[in-house]
Amino acid sequence: MIPPKIDPKCYNLPRTGKFSSIDTSQTKLKYLKVVQIDGLAILQNKQFKISLPKFTSHFSKEAIKVITDQTTPDNISMNLNPNDFISRLPDEILSHILSFLPFDSAVGTSFLSTRWKDLWKKSLTDSMEDGNVAITILDFLDGFAQLHLPRNKWGFQLDIGQGRFIKASMAPNNSLHLEYFSESKPEFPMPFDLSLNLNHPSQDHRPFPYSPFDHSPFPSPNDRLSSYIFKIETLYLISISCLTSKALAYVVSKIPFLDSLIIAKCNGLQSLNIEDATGLRKLTVLDCPQLQNLYFRGSLRFLRYRGRLAPFRFDVTSKYNPFGWWFNLEDAMLDFRLGPNHYCSLSNRCFEPIFRSILSVQCLTLCRWVFEDMILSSLTRDSQFCFNHLIELWWIDCSLGIDNVNTLLWFLKLCPNLERLYITVDPGSYKLRGTRKSSIRDPGLKKLMELQFVKLEGCRNEEEEILLARKLRPIFEKIPFIIAKSSNGGCLRLLRKDRRPDQVKGEFPYKFKVDEHVHQICPDHVHMKL
C-alpha cells in the first residue's frame, strides 16, 4: 500500500530535469494493491491538475484500489464490500436515514467504516463559530420542534476558538447533553466553582412533573424561555471547564422542570453548589477528581456519586423532614473506593448527612471501608437498626481477607429483605490504615429469606470464589444462584452441585461451571452501567 499525501505548503525544489531522461515505461509494481492519495481536493481548489491515468500506468493489472479524498459516491462504491448495499447509497439518502436515529446512535455509525466517518456531522449537526455560548444553546432549543424530529438537527458544535468546542445534542427522551472538548493536546485544568440555581417553581404552586391537564397559573418566562425548555427532564453536563461554567450555569437556570442532573468528568471542578432544586429528584456526580465539597438545597430521591468522599451539605426543602439536613433516598450510589479527599476528615461528621439519607434506601452501592469507618460507629446509638427496605446491594472491597468477609457478613445481617447481592473485589480500592473497633453488639445469626442471587466479580481465582460462597452459606435460608464473573470479564459461571463419585467426604460439594443463560438470571447492577 502507498499512502502519498499532496501538500502545496511543502518545500518545492526548482526543476532540474535530472529524471526526465529516465525511462520508466516498462516498470511495473507487481504487488501493489492499494493507493491512497490525500490532498487532491486542495490541488483542485487551486486549479492544479493531476493525471491519474498516467500515475496508474505503472501499476500491474491486479493493483487496485485508488482512493482519494475527493471520492464521490459513484467511485467510492467500487472500493466497498459488494454485499454492503447501504454504504453504496448516495450521501443524501444516508443522511436522511441518519436523521431518524437518536443522536448518540447516529454518532456511533462513524465506527462502521471510513465511508460513515463524518456523515453524522453533515446530517445531524450544525457547525458554528463565535457567538455567545448560552444564547446559541437557547436559540437551538427555541427552534427544536419535537413533532418533526427527523427533519431537525439533533445538535451542533460551537467553535469557541483555539481548538475548543461545545457540543450540544438532544435525545428523544427529552434529554439535553452539553459537553466541552478540545482537539488540541490535553489542557491543565483550571480550578473553578460551579453554582447552579435551578429556579424551580414552588411545589405549592406547580406540581412536578407538569401536567397538561392542570390549569393553574403557568410560571412566567424570564429573559429567554422557549416552549421546548419546559419539556427537558434530563441534563448532562460533561467535561465542562472554567471557560464554560458560567455560560452553562445560565442555561441550567432556564430549565424549570428538570428531573435529573448528571455531572461527569469535570476536571478542575472544586466546589459544586446546587440551589432552589425543589423539583430535582436525581443527582449524579461522576469522576470529578478535584471536587472538594458539595452543597445541595432541594429534595432528592436518587443520589449517585463516584469519586473521592468529599464533605456533603444538604439543605432539604421538604415538609416531611422538619430537621432539614438529610434526604429520604430510594437509590444511593456511594462509590468512594478512591477514599476520602483531604478536606474530609475520617469521622462520621463528614458522612452523617449521607448516612441519615440512606436509612430507607432500596438500591445501594457501598464500600466496605465506608461502612467500617463511617456507619458502624453511628449504629451504636440504635442497636435494633436494620436496612429493612434494602433490596439490591453492590458491595465493593479491596480484598477478601477474613476480617473483610466478616464485615460483609455483619452488614448483611442488617438487610433482612435483600434480594440481589453484588460483590466486587477491586485491589485498587481504598484501604483503612487500621481497623476501628466498635462497642456495638453483633446482631446475631439472621437468615436472608428473600435472597435470589449473588454475583461475584474480581476474585483472584476459583478457590477464592468457592471460599467466599462457603462463608456466605450460613446466612442463606435457601441456596440462591451464585454467579462468578471471570477475571477477563468474559463468561459467567454458575455454582452447581458437584456429583463426582470420587468426591472427598466433607469437601464443599459445589463447583463453578460455565452457563450460557446465566446472564438472564442475573443482570448487572444498575449502578455498574454508569
N, C-alpha and C positions, 0 to 999 in steps of 0.2 A: 504494500500500500504506500502511495505517495501523498502526503498532505501538504502541498505547497500553498503558501499564502502570499497574495499580492498586496503590498503596502506602498502606496505612492510616496509616503514620507521617508521611505528607506533611501539611504545614500546611493546615488547613481553615478558610476564611473563614466567618463567620456568614452564614446565608442571608439575602439581601436582597430576593428576589423580583424583581430587576431584569429578568430574562429570562423571567419567567413569562408576560408578555403577548405575546411574540413568537411568531408563527405560523410554524412550520417544517414543517407537514404537507405542503406542496407541493414542498419542496426535495428534490432527488434528486442523489446523487453518481453521475454517469453513467459515469465512467471508473475507479471504484474496483474493484479485482479481489480484493484480499486484505486481510483484517483479522486481526491477531494480537493477542490480549488476554492479558496476563500479570497475575497477581495474583488471579484468581478463586478459586483454591484457598484463599488466605489469607482472603478475604472470607467464604467459606462456613464456614470453621472458626470464624469469629467470628459466625456466624449472621446475616451480612448477606445481602441478596438483590439480584439484578440481573436485569433483564428483557431478555434478548437479543432477543426478537421486537420490542419497542419500539425497541431500539437499531438493529436492522437494517431497520426500516421505511423508513429514509431512503436505502437503497441501491437502485440500479437492479437489474433482474432479472438482468443479466449478471454482477453482482458476485458470484463469491462463494464465497470460502472464508473461514470464520470459524474461526480456530484459537485454542484456549485451552490453558492449562497444566494443565487437568484433563480432557484429552481421553481418552475411553475407546476401546478397540479398535473399537467399533462406529462411532463417528462419525469416528475418525481415518482409517478406511478410505475415507471419502468424499474425503479430500484426497490420496490416494495414486495413483500411476500405475495405471491399470486393468489393466495387464499384470503388475504386481508382486503376484502371488498370495501369496508367502511373507510379505511385510510385513503383509498383511491378517490373518494368523493372530493369535489371542489371545496375550497375554504368556506364559501358562502353557506353551503349545506351543512358542513361540520359545525360552523359557528351557530347555525340555527338549532342544531341538535344540542349543543352545549348549553344554549340559553334555557333549556328546560331542566337542567341539572342544578342541584344545590351548589352554592359557591365552592364549598370545600371539595365536593366530588368533581366539579369541573376542573379545579386546580390539580386534583390527583391525576387527571388524564395526561398531564405533562410527563409522567413517568412511563407512559406506554411506549413511546418511541420518539425519535427526533422529529418526526412528522407532526406530532401533537405538542411539542415542547412549548410553543408560545401561542397556540391557538386560543387558549382560555383568556389570555390578556387582550386579544383582539375582540373576543366575543363578549366578555362579561365585565371588563373594567375600562375605565377611562384613565388616561394619564394626564395629570395636570401639573403645572409648575407655578410656583409662587402662590400668593393668596393666603388669607387668614385661615389657619387650621380649623378653628371652631366653626367659623361661618361656612367654610367649604363643606364640613361634615353635616351641618344642619341643612344646608341647601340640598345636599344629596338626599337627606331624609325627607325634605319637603317634596321632592319630585319622585319619591318612590311610591308607585301605585301598586298596592297588594293584589288588586284584581287582575293585573296584567303582568305578572311576574316574568313570563318567558320573553316579553318584549323589552324588559328593562335591563339596565346594567345592574349587576348584583353588588358591585363595589367599585372602588377606584384606588389608585395610588397617587399620593400627593408628594411631589418632589419639594422638599424644604431646603435643598441646597447641600453642597459638599457630599453628595452621595448618600444623603439621608432621606428616608421616605416614611410616610404614614399610610398604612393600608386600612381601609375601612370596607367592611363587607357585611351583607345581610344574609341570614339563614332563614329557611322557611318557617321555623318555629318562633318567629319574632325575636331573633337574637341578633344583636349588633356586635361585631368584632372590630376592635380598634387596636392596631399593632404598629409599633415603631421598629424600624430595622435600618441597618446601614450596610451598603455594599462595599465600603472600604474596610480596612483592617480593624479588628476589634478595638473599641474605644475604652479608655479608662473611665469607669462610671463616675460621674459627678454626683456627690450626695445631694439628696433632695427630700423634702417632706411632701406628702400628698394629703390634702384636705378636701374631702368630698362632702358637700352639703346637698343632700338629695331633695330637699324641699318637698317631701311627700305631703299630700293633703292630709289634713287631720282625719283620723279614723272616725271621729264623731260626725263628720260631715260627708264622708265618702267611703263606702266600703271598698275593700280590696279583695279580689280584683274588681275593676269597674264592670258593672252590669249594664248592658244597653237598655234594660227594662226599668232601670232606676231613673226617675225624672227629677231627682233633687238637683240643686244648682251645680253646674259643672265648674271646676276650678278655672278661674280666669287666666288666660295665657300671659306670660311675661314677655320680655322683649321679642323673642322668636320662639314659637312653639307650633310645630306643624301637626297636622292631624295624625300622621303616622307615628310620631313620637309617643302618642298615647298608647300605641299598641306594643311598644317594645317592652318585653318582660325580662330578658336576659342580656347582660352586658359583659363582654370580655375585654379586659384591659391587659394587653400582652406587651411585655418588654418596653413599657413606657419609660421615659428618661426625664432628666432635668429640663431638657429643651421643650418637652411637650406636656408636662404635667399640668400646668395652669390652663392651657387650652382645653385639654381633655376633661379637667375638672369642671370647666364651664359647660361642656357638652353634657356631662353627667347631671348637672343641676337642672337641666331642661327635660329630664326624663322622669315624669311624675309617678308612674306606676311600675317601677322596677321591682321585680320579684326576686331576681338572682343576680349577684355580682361576683365575677371571677377576676382576680388579680394575680398574674403569674409572671415569673421570670423578670422581675423588675430590679435589675442590678442598680445599686445606689439608693434605693428607697430605704430611708431610715425611720420615718415616722408615718403611720397611717391613721388618719382621723376621719371617721365617718359619722356625720351628724344628721339629725332630722330624717332618719330612715325608718319611720314607723311602719311602712309597708314592705320593707325588705325582709324576706323570710330566709334567704340563703346567702351566705357569705363564704367564699372560697379564696384562700390565700396560699399560693404555691411557689416555692423556690425563690424567695426574696432574701438572699443571704445576709444583707446588711440591715435588715429590719430590726429596730431597737425597741419599739413599743407599738401597741395597737390600742386605739380607743374607738369604741362603738357606742352610739346613742340610738337606740331603736328597740326592736323586739324580734330576735332571731329564733328560728326553729331548726336551721341547719347551719353548722359551723364546721368547715373543713380547712385544716391548716397543715401544711407540710414545710418543715424548716426548723431552725433553732427555736427553742422555747424563749419567748420574749414576754415582758410584762404586759398583761392584758388588763384593760379597764373597761367596764361595762356600765352604761347608764341606761337602765331598762325603762322604757316608756310603756308600761302596761298596768292596767288597773288590777290585774291578777297578782301582781308582785309588789306589795307595799314597801319592801326593802329597797328595791330599785337597783341592785348591783349584780344580779345574775339572771340568766335566761332559763327557760324551760325547754331544753333542746330535745328534739326527737332523733337527730342524726349528728354525730360528732366524730370527725376525723382528727385525731391528735397525734400526728406522726412527728414526734420530736426525737427521732432516732439520732439526730445530729447533736443532741444535748442542749443545754441552756446557753444563751448568749451571756456575755459578761455583764449585761445590765440586769440580769435576772439572778438573784442570789438563790442558792439551793435551800429554799424554805417554802412552806406552804402558803406564804403571803403572795408569792408570785402566781401561784396556781389556784388559789382559793376561789376566785370568781368562776373559773372553768369547772372546778370540781362541783360547786353548787349547781352549775348549769347542766351537768350530765346525770343528775340523780334519777331522772326518769327517761333516760335515753333508751332508744330501741336498737340503734345501729351504732357501733363504737369501734374505733381504731385506737389502740393504746399500746405504749411501750412499757416493758417491764420495769425499767428504771423510774418511770414517772409514777407508777403505782407504789413502788417501794418508798420513794423519796417524797412524793407529794400527796399521796392519797392515804397511805396506810396510817400515818400519824393522825389524820383527820378522823379516821374511823374509831379512834379511841373514845370519842365523845358519844358514840352510839354503837354499842356492841351488837345491836339487833339489826343493823342496817343491811339491806340487800339491794342489788340492782334488779328489782322484780320485773321491770319492763324490758330488760335487755334480751334481744332475740338473736342478734348477729354480732359476733366479736372477731376482730382481727388483732391478734396478739403479736407484737414484734419484740424480739430479743436478740442479744448478741451471741448467745451460745446456749447450749442445753446442759449446763452443769447441774449438779444435784440441787444446789440452793436455788438456781433459776427455775428449775422444774417445780420445786416445792412452792415457790412464789406463785407460779401459774395455777397450781392446784388450789392454793389458798384463795386466789381470786375467783376461780370457777365455782367455789362453794358459795360465793356471793351472788351467783347468777342462776337461780333455780329454774328459770324458764328459757334458758338458752337453747336455740335450735340449730345454729350453724356456727362452727368454730374454725377459724383460720389461724395457723401458726406459721410465722415466717422467722427464720434464723438468718440474721444479717450480721456477719462478723464486724462490719464497719459501724454498727450501732454503738451509741454512747455507753460506756461502762462506768458505773459508780466506783469511786476510789475505795469505798469501804461499805460494808453492809450496815444499814441503820436498823437498830433494834427498836421494837415497839412493844408496849405493855399490853396490847390488845390480845385477847384470848383467841385461839384457833376456833373457828366456827364449828369444828367437828365434821364428821363424815356426812356429807349430803350428796344425794344422787341427782344427776341431771336427768330428769324424767322425759324431757322433750327433745333431747339432742338427736339430730338426724344424721349429721356427718361431721367429720373432722378432716381438714385438708392441711397437709404438712408441706412446707417449701423451704429449701435452703439447708437441709440436713446434710452432713458430710458424707454419709453412706447409709446403706440399708440397715446396718446394725444399730445405728443411732435412731433411725426411724422406728424400728421394732422396739427398742428400749423405751422410747417415749410412749409408744402405744401401750406397752405393759404398765407404765406408771400411771397412765390416764385411766386404765380399765376399771379400777376400783370405784370411780365416781360415776360410771355408766350404769344406768338402770337396765338398759338393754344395749347390746353392742351396736353402735352406729356404723355407717360406712366410714372407713378410714382410708383416705386417699393421700398418696405421696406424689409430689411432682419431681421429676428427675432433675438433677443438678444442671443439666444442659438446657432446661426449660422446655423439653420436648414432651415425651409421653407421660401419661398419668397412670399410676399403678394403684390397684385396689388391694387392700389387705383381705386375704382369704384364708380359710382354714386349710392347713396342710395335712393331707391324709396319707402321707407316706407310711408304708408298713414298717420301715426301719427307724421310725421316729423314736428318739430317746425319751424315756419316761421323765416327766417333769419339765420337758422343753416346751417353750411357748409354742402352741400349736397353730401359729398363723404365719403366713409369708405374703409379701407383696408381689402381685402379678399384674402384668400389663392388661388393661381393659380398654377397648376402643370406644366404649359407650359411656365411660365414667364421667365424661365432661357434661353429659346431660343430667347426671345426678347431682353434680357439684359445680355450679358455675362460679366464676371468680367473684370475690367480694366487690361490691360496688365502688369502694374506695381505691381498689387496685387499678381501676381504669383511668384514674386521673393523672 
